[in-house]
Amino acid sequence: MIVMQPVLEVSATAGFDLWPVARIEAYGHMPLSGALAPDEVGLAVMRVAACNDVDPAPDEDRPPRPGDPLASFLHGLLTLEQPFAAGGLRVTDTAGGATLLPGCCTGLEDWREWYDVLDGGGAGWFGHDPSPGAELRGETVRLTVDADRDGSPVILLAADELRTLLAGVERDLLAFHTAADAWASRYLPDQAPLVRAALARALALPVP
């Protein structure tokens, strides 16, 4: 069985106190869906905000960072035209045991590029260290876990199956976005509409 999930890179949360978050102690990948508990949603929102916690560049048409700690932390997420969400799609072959993980410098905002494998150039590359890739060969998609590694594990699936899996990814992201919207209404009521729109941009979903 082949399982595909949208995953967000997460890391240690010690010292964060702007809102409740699930406590973790090490780097990993957290699947996003509508089944997350409130503190897990809080962790996901924290990580996406942290990915975008940068000061405006001198040539950027963005307002300066505010002094309030909460507003300051959210500033990049809420003001960047295209927020970044470190992560991507994880593919697991439960029978063969291989797992493809997103490489460095890729984000969930680019997850729709997987469709280019089917409808575009027939290939896609999703980061480095590891360097996962996908190639369309006839009606079969060949997923390479790490193209920079000799003898890398591969996962084979039908092109139609990949399209079905990508539709499932979108459902998971939409369900997560609904959960995050409800979470923001509770924990960030003043910023909730802006958080909702920013997360939609970060996840390549239609902006509500």
ZIZISUL-V727826 format. One record per residue. N is the residue number from 1. PSI is psi in whole degrees, -180 to 180 (* if undefined). OMEGA is omega in radians with two decimals (* if undefined). Layout:
n/psi/omega
N/PSI/OMEGA
N/PSI/OMEGA
This chain:
n/psi/omega
1/136/3.11
2/127/-3.14
3/130/3.10
4/129/-3.10
5/141/2.94
6/128/-3.09
7/147/3.13
8/134/3.05
9/130/3.11
10/156/3.13
11/-176/-3.03
12/141/-3.06
13/9/-3.11
14/132/3.07
15/-10/3.13
16/127/-3.07
17/20/-3.14
18/-25/3.03
19/165/-3.11
20/133/3.08
21/152/3.02
22/135/-3.08
23/125/3.06
24/159/-3.04
25/-6/-3.07
26/163/3.10
27/144/3.08
28/-173/3.12
29/127/-3.11
30/120/3.09
31/141/3.11
32/133/3.11
33/-180/3.10
34/0/-3.08
35/2/-3.10
36/144/3.03
37/160/-3.11
38/-41/-3.14
39/-24/3.05
40/-38/3.03
41/-42/3.10
42/-39/3.08
43/-44/-3.12
44/-45/3.12
45/-40/3.10
46/-44/-3.10
47/-41/3.12
48/-42/3.09
49/-41/-3.14
50/-35/3.10
51/-26/-3.04
52/15/-3.09
53/72/-3.11
54/146/3.08
55/148/3.07
56/137/3.05
57/156/-3.11
58/-32/-3.10
59/7/3.14
60/143/3.08
61/64/3.09
62/149/3.12
63/157/3.13
64/158/3.12
65/131/3.11
66/165/-3.10
67/-27/3.13
68/132/-3.05
69/-44/-3.13
70/-49/3.13
71/-36/3.13
72/-44/-3.11
73/-36/-3.11
74/-10/-2.94
75/-49/-3.12
76/-47/3.13
77/-43/-3.02
78/-17/-3.05
79/-17/3.10
80/136/-3.14
81/-39/3.11
82/92/3.10
83/154/3.14
84/137/3.09
85/98/-3.05
86/128/-3.11
87/-148/-3.12
88/-143/-3.12
89/133/3.07
90/131/3.14
91/126/-3.11
92/128/3.01
93/99/-3.03
94/-23/3.12
95/-45/-3.09
96/-19/3.08
97/-2/-3.13
98/146/3.09
99/125/3.05
100/125/3.13
101/149/3.06
102/142/3.12
103/180/3.12
104/150/3.04
105/21/2.99
106/157/-3.10
107/160/3.12
108/-21/3.11
109/-15/-3.14
110/14/-3.02
111/-28/-3.12
112/-12/3.09
113/-18/3.04
114/-30/3.11
115/-24/3.12
116/-27/3.09
117/-37/-3.10
118/-37/-2.96
119/-2/-3.08
120/-114/-3.04
121/-3/3.11
122/8/3.13
123/158/3.09
124/147/3.13
125/136/-2.89
126/59/3.04
127/-169/-3.11
128/161/3.14
129/59/0.08
130/174/-3.13
131/81/-3.12
132/147/3.13
133/163/3.11
134/138/3.13
135/136/3.07
136/122/3.11
137/98/-3.03
138/-120/3.11
139/15/-3.13
140/139/3.06
141/127/3.14
142/117/3.12
143/125/3.11
144/122/-3.07
145/-43/3.14
146/101/-3.07
147/-18/3.14
148/3/-3.08
149/126/3.09
150/135/3.11
151/26/-3.13
152/142/3.01
153/149/3.08
154/156/3.08
155/129/3.13
156/136/3.07
157/158/3.13
158/148/3.13
159/-42/3.12
160/-35/3.11
161/-41/3.10
162/-42/3.13
163/-40/3.11
164/-41/3.13
165/-39/3.13
166/-35/3.05
167/-36/3.08
168/-37/3.07
169/-45/-3.14
170/-39/3.09
171/-42/3.11
172/-43/-3.12
173/-40/3.10
174/-40/3.12
175/-41/3.06
176/-44/-3.12
177/-39/3.08
178/-43/3.11
179/-40/3.14
180/-33/3.09
181/-46/3.11
182/-40/3.11
183/-46/-3.12
184/-36/3.11
185/-29/3.14
186/-46/-2.97
187/-22/3.14
188/57/-3.01
189/-35/-3.11
190/-28/-3.10
191/2/-2.97
192/-47/-3.14
193/-39/3.13
194/-38/3.09
195/-44/3.13
196/-47/-3.12
197/-40/-3.12
198/-41/3.11
199/-37/3.09
200/-41/3.10
201/-41/-3.11
202/-24/-3.10
203/10/3.13
204/46/3.09
205/159/3.06
206/129/-3.14
207/123/-3.10
208/*/*
